[in-house]
C-alpha cells in the first residue's frame, strides 16, 4: 500500500468483512488495497492461464468492475422490478431468528455457484 496509515490500518483489521467496511468508509483505503494486491492477482491469473485440465487450456477472465455490475443489475431490474438483488449472505443476515434452529435458514439448494445449484 502506498500509505503507511493504510498499511497499519490493514494490519489491524482481523477479517474480510472489516476490510470491506473500512473500504466503504475510506475510498482511498480501497484504492490503495486494490493497487497493492494487483500484482499478486496478475501472477495468479498468469499461472492459471498456463494450466491445462483434461487436455484443454484453462481460460481465465478479468473480474467485472463495479460499474459493469451496476449496469447489469439495472438491466435485470428492467426485466423484473421485484427481484431481490441482495447477495445470499445479506439475505441470511436479514432472516429473523426463531425458536427452531432450522426455521428460516437457507438450505444447500438455495445457494448458487456459477448458475448451478450446489
WOFENQUI-V968276 format. One record per residue. SS is DSSP state (A for helix, B for strand, O for the rest). PHI is phi in radians with two decimals (none if undefined). OMEGA is omega as a letter, one per 20 degrees, with the letter a starting at -180 (none if undefined). Layout:
ss-><SS & SS>
phi-><PHI & PHI>
omega-><OMEGA & OMEGA>
This chain:
ss-><O & O & O & A & A & A & A & A & A & A & A & A & O & O & O & A & A & A & A & A & A & A & A & A & A & O & A & A & A & A & A & A & A & A & A & A & A & A & A & A & A & A & A & A & A & A & A & A & A & O & O & B & B & O & O & B & B & O & O & O & O & O & O & O & O & A & A & A & A & A & A & A & A & A & A & A & A & A & A & O & O & O & O & O & O & O & O & A & A & A & A & A & A & A & O & O & O & O & O & O & O & O & O & O & O & O & O & A & A & A & O & B & B & O & O & B & B & O>
phi-><none & -1.24 & -1.68 & -1.09 & -1.10 & -1.20 & -1.11 & -1.12 & -1.10 & -1.10 & -1.12 & -1.45 & -1.37 & -1.81 & -2.91 & -1.14 & -1.13 & -1.22 & -1.12 & -1.08 & -1.08 & -1.13 & -1.11 & -1.23 & -1.28 & -2.26 & -1.05 & -1.19 & -1.09 & -1.09 & -1.10 & -1.08 & -1.11 & -1.07 & -1.15 & -1.27 & -1.68 & -1.03 & -1.14 & -1.15 & -1.09 & -1.10 & -1.12 & -1.13 & -1.09 & -1.11 & -1.13 & -1.09 & -1.15 & -1.56 & -1.34 & -2.28 & -2.38 & 0.90 & 1.09 & -2.06 & -1.18 & -1.50 & -1.82 & -2.02 & -2.28 & -1.19 & -1.19 & -1.21 & -1.38 & -1.08 & -1.09 & -1.15 & -1.05 & -1.08 & -1.10 & -1.10 & -1.12 & -1.11 & -1.16 & -1.09 & -1.13 & -1.16 & -1.33 & -2.42 & -1.17 & -1.64 & -1.19 & -1.58 & -1.64 & -1.26 & -1.27 & -0.98 & -1.19 & -1.17 & -1.13 & -1.10 & -1.19 & -1.61 & -1.13 & -1.36 & -1.29 & -2.38 & -1.17 & -1.50 & -1.18 & -1.72 & -1.24 & 1.44 & -1.55 & -1.43 & -1.76 & -1.02 & -1.24 & -1.41 & -1.63 & -2.17 & -2.26 & 0.92 & 1.37 & -1.93 & -1.29 & -1.48>
omega-><a & a & r & r & r & r & r & r & a & r & a & a & a & r & a & r & r & r & r & r & r & r & r & r & a & a & r & r & a & r & r & r & r & r & a & a & a & a & r & r & r & r & r & r & r & r & r & r & r & a & r & r & a & r & r & r & r & a & r & a & r & r & r & r & r & r & r & r & r & r & r & r & r & r & r & r & r & a & a & a & a & a & r & a & r & a & r & a & r & r & r & a & a & r & r & r & r & r & a & a & a & a & r & a & r & r & r & a & r & a & a & r & r & r & a & r & r & none>
